[in-house]
Amino acid sequence: MKQALAIHYDPKLLEEAVFYAQRDSYVARELDERRSRIYEIAEPEEREGLFQDLYREWFARLGLGDPIDKALQEQPIITASCNDCYVVCAIQAKQEGAELFVATDEAPEKKQRRTLRILIRPQSLLDPESVITFLRHELYHIADMLDPAFAYQPALPKADGGPTYDALVTNRYRVLWDITIVGRMIRRGWLPQAIRNQQLWDFREAFPMLGESGEKYFQSFFDGDQPRHSELAAFALDPRAASRHLADPSAAGTQCPLCRFPSHSFEAEPEKLDVHVLAAITRDFPHWTPGRGLCAQCADLYRASGLSMAAAKALPGWNTDASMQPADESGNKQDVAIAGS
């Protein structure tokens, strides 16, 4: 039978949290008396141990750890799956959060040991209502990571657009995951219903290509009680394909089929591009059609390349046999061959 989750507090966190709580005069008065007696002890190690016992005692008496205990007990999968929880001192607000560490034993049976770490600022513990809301949100992430039905994977699929697009996909995934968590928190009465509007705004910012249909897809994530990593990852990677919202290839935020970067500025009427520009594009991208669209930057590049060729032909000594070289396999255009000058 598994033992209860062991919670270990950073001594620095205990001391500083109790220090911030000294605004109450009776706390300060009694602490001063106890500290004065401890300072009289000559042995440094014994004195340090007594100080730690003092702060641990007052941390418990003041109920500073109660929100942490409550938030953990609300997620049985965490208390059942993790071996230890370390609550450590964060310096800045942006460092606060929860992390899951998994280690596999070298033994043949390869047992996994899961450790939870919570980072929190000491002063945050003085506002129990705010800190438990924050912890509930953070621990929902951990609970999902431990849930076999969620089937969490630490790495997202790589996108065609390279590191820049990978970062965009990661942000989309974060927005989706947060939406599923906030929806569940609201249904448990942990957050006010009004927060839904902010989540919908975040979703529309992350997925502008869905247009007016965005709220319908937002609702499917917000109201879902059992999210799955694979569904979130697929929607983040290619929201139009995952949602089957394929009507407009040039919607804001959609990937350009040429450069593979997301864009908010697409060529308005690609079918009306100059015939030579269209020919140059299809030479480099044989499967492209005007119906697939292209971003304004790519359209401008192909227009500019056409102008450059026209200027080259006006130079003395132009070789009528010279022509633009085909693109390589990656779609990168080769140098233009110009003979004589």
Legacy VTK file of the C-alpha trace (Angstrom):
# vtk DataFile Version 3.0
C-alpha trace
ASCII
DATASET POLYDATA
POINTS 341 float
0.000 0.000 0.000
1.397 3.398 -1.014
2.219 5.791 1.798
0.753 9.288 1.926
2.502 11.952 -0.127
5.412 13.359 1.889
5.576 17.174 1.823
8.965 18.778 2.478
9.237 22.520 3.091
12.299 24.601 2.318
13.542 26.020 5.694
14.113 29.386 4.002
10.484 29.464 2.874
9.259 28.667 6.393
11.404 31.362 7.972
10.515 34.091 5.475
6.797 33.264 5.462
6.695 33.520 9.256
8.731 36.735 9.058
6.126 38.322 6.742
3.388 37.178 9.132
4.929 39.122 12.009
2.737 42.101 11.197
0.458 40.721 13.885
1.852 42.070 17.167
1.283 38.930 19.219
3.218 36.865 16.660
6.152 39.262 16.713
6.189 39.450 20.509
6.225 35.698 21.090
8.718 35.070 18.290
11.095 37.669 19.718
10.971 35.983 23.113
11.643 32.522 21.682
14.422 33.764 19.389
16.135 35.540 22.269
16.319 32.307 24.255
17.660 30.382 21.250
20.411 32.975 20.675
21.725 32.162 24.150
22.699 28.645 23.019
26.395 28.477 22.161
26.421 25.416 19.882
25.772 26.657 16.272
24.225 23.451 14.934
21.896 23.073 17.883
20.935 26.732 17.631
20.184 26.424 13.891
18.067 23.322 14.493
16.024 25.101 17.151
15.438 28.060 14.839
14.154 25.724 12.127
11.867 23.997 14.635
10.573 27.404 15.743
9.679 28.555 12.243
8.173 25.168 11.352
5.986 25.347 14.468
4.772 28.865 13.708
4.281 28.091 10.020
1.823 25.385 11.117
0.211 27.509 13.846
-0.470 30.323 11.386
-1.919 27.888 8.820
0.432 29.168 6.120
0.656 25.741 4.514
-3.083 25.039 4.574
-3.742 26.168 0.960
-0.988 23.839 -0.250
-2.377 20.873 1.689
-5.904 21.586 0.444
-4.906 22.011 -3.202
-2.971 18.734 -3.144
-5.827 16.809 -1.546
-8.169 18.067 -4.266
-6.120 16.162 -6.849
-6.080 12.514 -5.682
-4.104 11.423 -8.736
-1.186 13.553 -7.501
-1.217 12.233 -3.939
-1.542 8.677 -5.266
1.111 8.924 -7.994
3.855 11.109 -6.500
6.327 10.008 -3.860
7.414 13.390 -2.542
6.443 17.039 -2.793
9.061 19.752 -2.208
7.778 23.255 -1.532
10.603 25.692 -2.178
11.147 29.426 -2.054
10.659 31.424 -5.274
12.305 34.830 -5.573
10.084 36.391 -8.256
6.421 35.973 -9.152
7.310 34.622 -12.612
9.191 31.745 -10.939
6.105 30.506 -9.091
4.590 27.289 -10.367
4.596 23.502 -10.124
6.918 21.006 -11.808
6.898 17.223 -12.131
10.114 15.199 -12.150
10.163 11.527 -13.104
13.128 9.246 -12.430
13.341 5.583 -13.421
15.231 3.163 -11.180
18.041 1.101 -12.664
16.487 -2.059 -11.221
15.101 -4.633 -13.685
11.498 -3.768 -12.813
12.247 -0.102 -13.643
10.011 1.509 -11.075
9.307 5.193 -11.645
9.721 7.709 -8.863
7.702 10.888 -9.307
8.566 14.049 -7.435
6.468 17.215 -7.371
8.092 20.595 -6.786
6.067 23.691 -5.932
7.775 27.069 -6.144
6.080 29.868 -4.227
7.077 33.231 -2.780
6.792 33.436 1.029
4.638 36.573 0.869
2.172 34.825 -1.458
1.218 32.482 1.383
-0.223 35.424 3.320
-3.099 35.647 0.797
-4.707 32.193 1.088
-7.550 32.843 -1.405
-5.215 33.974 -4.184
-2.620 31.304 -3.541
-5.090 28.417 -3.576
-6.549 29.620 -6.896
-3.039 29.768 -8.317
-2.142 26.323 -6.931
-5.337 24.730 -8.231
-4.494 25.932 -11.734
-0.882 24.737 -11.518
-1.775 21.366 -10.029
-4.344 20.722 -12.752
-1.407 20.732 -15.169
0.361 18.138 -13.024
-2.801 16.035 -12.657
-3.233 15.972 -16.447
0.400 14.962 -16.911
-0.170 12.014 -14.564
-3.507 10.995 -16.089
-3.148 8.075 -18.556
-6.251 9.301 -20.406
-4.583 12.651 -21.109
-1.499 10.757 -22.391
0.915 13.664 -21.972
4.066 13.827 -24.097
6.858 16.270 -23.143
7.615 17.241 -26.754
5.243 18.704 -29.333
5.413 17.698 -33.017
7.890 19.751 -35.039
6.410 22.225 -37.481
7.555 22.885 -41.057
8.252 26.543 -40.320
11.279 25.889 -38.110
11.991 27.252 -34.591
9.852 30.371 -35.027
6.782 28.344 -35.894
7.608 25.798 -33.164
7.367 28.650 -30.638
4.000 29.661 -32.081
2.701 26.089 -31.784
3.931 25.891 -28.190
2.062 29.081 -27.316
-1.103 27.800 -28.981
-0.840 24.563 -27.036
-0.404 26.498 -23.774
-3.523 28.580 -24.519
-5.580 25.466 -25.283
-4.432 23.611 -22.170
-5.154 26.629 -19.965
-8.641 26.912 -21.476
-9.452 23.311 -20.558
-8.191 23.890 -17.015
-10.073 27.155 -16.463
-13.270 25.535 -17.764
-12.948 22.692 -15.255
-12.115 25.097 -12.433
-15.236 27.160 -13.162
-17.414 24.057 -13.123
-15.977 23.122 -9.725
-16.801 26.573 -8.400
-13.171 27.616 -8.060
-13.377 30.552 -10.480
-16.140 33.011 -11.431
-17.995 32.425 -14.709
-16.919 35.878 -15.936
-13.364 34.612 -16.541
-14.697 32.718 -19.570
-14.673 35.939 -21.621
-10.940 36.435 -21.077
-10.276 32.844 -22.098
-12.319 33.319 -25.274
-10.288 36.441 -26.086
-7.030 34.503 -25.583
-8.312 31.746 -27.886
-9.226 34.197 -30.638
-5.829 35.875 -30.368
-4.078 32.505 -30.707
-6.334 31.221 -33.531
-7.410 34.220 -35.651
-7.641 32.024 -38.747
-10.870 30.454 -37.404
-12.717 33.761 -37.666
-16.356 33.715 -36.587
-16.201 29.952 -36.053
-13.657 30.452 -33.273
-16.187 30.450 -30.431
-17.581 27.088 -31.502
-14.154 25.459 -31.296
-13.315 27.344 -28.094
-16.462 25.910 -26.515
-15.419 22.351 -27.338
-12.196 22.795 -25.357
-13.660 24.940 -22.574
-16.529 22.532 -21.835
-14.524 19.331 -22.143
-13.982 17.353 -18.935
-11.417 14.969 -20.387
-8.869 16.772 -22.588
-6.229 14.766 -24.407
-2.713 15.840 -25.218
-2.897 14.508 -28.783
-6.006 16.580 -29.560
-4.493 19.762 -28.117
-1.222 19.196 -29.989
-2.949 18.516 -33.327
-5.116 21.629 -33.031
-2.114 23.769 -32.051
-0.029 22.463 -34.955
-2.649 22.894 -37.683
-5.882 24.411 -36.336
-7.548 24.647 -39.732
-6.993 20.983 -40.541
-7.829 19.791 -37.012
-11.048 21.826 -37.015
-11.765 21.094 -40.713
-12.119 24.847 -41.090
-10.561 24.899 -44.548
-12.634 27.439 -46.405
-10.221 30.390 -46.428
-6.560 29.592 -47.200
-5.526 33.187 -46.529
-7.121 33.734 -43.124
-5.029 35.691 -40.637
-2.513 33.537 -38.808
-2.529 30.805 -41.463
0.745 29.317 -42.706
1.877 30.565 -46.102
2.222 27.498 -48.386
5.457 28.906 -49.838
7.599 30.186 -46.964
5.728 28.088 -44.339
5.544 30.996 -41.893
2.248 32.135 -40.340
1.122 35.474 -41.681
-1.544 38.080 -41.024
-1.034 39.662 -44.468
-1.904 37.575 -47.537
-1.960 38.551 -51.190
-5.529 39.740 -51.816
-6.032 38.245 -55.304
-3.247 35.772 -56.128
-5.015 34.647 -59.308
-4.481 38.173 -60.715
-0.699 38.123 -60.312
1.246 38.746 -63.524
1.508 35.625 -65.652
5.316 35.657 -65.347
5.067 35.838 -61.545
2.643 32.901 -61.511
4.980 30.942 -63.779
7.955 31.609 -61.515
6.020 30.465 -58.429
4.778 27.243 -60.040
8.285 26.525 -61.321
9.568 26.612 -57.731
6.433 25.054 -56.190
4.862 22.753 -58.786
1.896 21.784 -56.608
0.964 25.380 -55.764
-2.183 26.948 -57.204
-3.545 30.485 -56.686
-6.388 28.948 -54.702
-3.909 27.993 -51.966
-2.902 31.649 -51.543
0.445 33.109 -50.492
1.604 35.761 -48.090
2.198 39.335 -49.266
5.948 39.032 -48.592
6.334 36.036 -50.920
4.241 37.752 -53.587
6.460 40.835 -53.366
9.617 38.710 -53.627
8.389 37.058 -56.824
7.355 40.407 -58.285
10.818 41.777 -57.476
12.541 38.792 -59.066
10.581 39.411 -62.257
11.652 43.045 -62.311
15.272 42.011 -61.737
15.120 39.650 -64.695
13.624 42.363 -66.914
16.426 44.723 -65.902
19.038 42.043 -66.578
17.698 41.466 -70.087
18.164 45.168 -70.857
21.907 44.943 -70.121
24.375 44.794 -73.040
25.561 41.269 -73.677
22.459 39.545 -72.277
22.634 35.863 -73.108
19.272 34.867 -74.530
19.951 31.288 -73.437
20.296 32.317 -69.791
17.365 31.560 -67.585
16.464 31.329 -63.953
17.686 28.138 -62.352
15.098 25.859 -60.785
14.603 25.789 -57.062
16.303 23.117 -54.994
14.364 20.499 -53.029
13.868 22.849 -50.088
12.195 25.464 -52.284
15.198 27.855 -52.153
15.656 29.666 -55.467
19.105 29.410 -57.077
21.123 32.293 -58.467
20.034 33.842 -61.771
22.518 33.115 -64.581
23.485 36.296 -66.448
26.157 36.053 -69.155
28.560 38.753 -70.258
28.658 42.464 -69.486
LINES 1 342
341 0 1 2 3 4 5 6 7 8 9 10 11 12 13 14 15 16 17 18 19 20 21 22 23 24 25 26 27 28 29 30 31 32 33 34 35 36 37 38 39 40 41 42 43 44 45 46 47 48 49 50 51 52 53 54 55 56 57 58 59 60 61 62 63 64 65 66 67 68 69 70 71 72 73 74 75 76 77 78 79 80 81 82 83 84 85 86 87 88 89 90 91 92 93 94 95 96 97 98 99 100 101 102 103 104 105 106 107 108 109 110 111 112 113 114 115 116 117 118 119 120 121 122 123 124 125 126 127 128 129 130 131 132 133 134 135 136 137 138 139 140 141 142 143 144 145 146 147 148 149 150 151 152 153 154 155 156 157 158 159 160 161 162 163 164 165 166 167 168 169 170 171 172 173 174 175 176 177 178 179 180 181 182 183 184 185 186 187 188 189 190 191 192 193 194 195 196 197 198 199 200 201 202 203 204 205 206 207 208 209 210 211 212 213 214 215 216 217 218 219 220 221 222 223 224 225 226 227 228 229 230 231 232 233 234 235 236 237 238 239 240 241 242 243 244 245 246 247 248 249 250 251 252 253 254 255 256 257 258 259 260 261 262 263 264 265 266 267 268 269 270 271 272 273 274 275 276 277 278 279 280 281 282 283 284 285 286 287 288 289 290 291 292 293 294 295 296 297 298 299 300 301 302 303 304 305 306 307 308 309 310 311 312 313 314 315 316 317 318 319 320 321 322 323 324 325 326 327 328 329 330 331 332 333 334 335 336 337 338 339 340
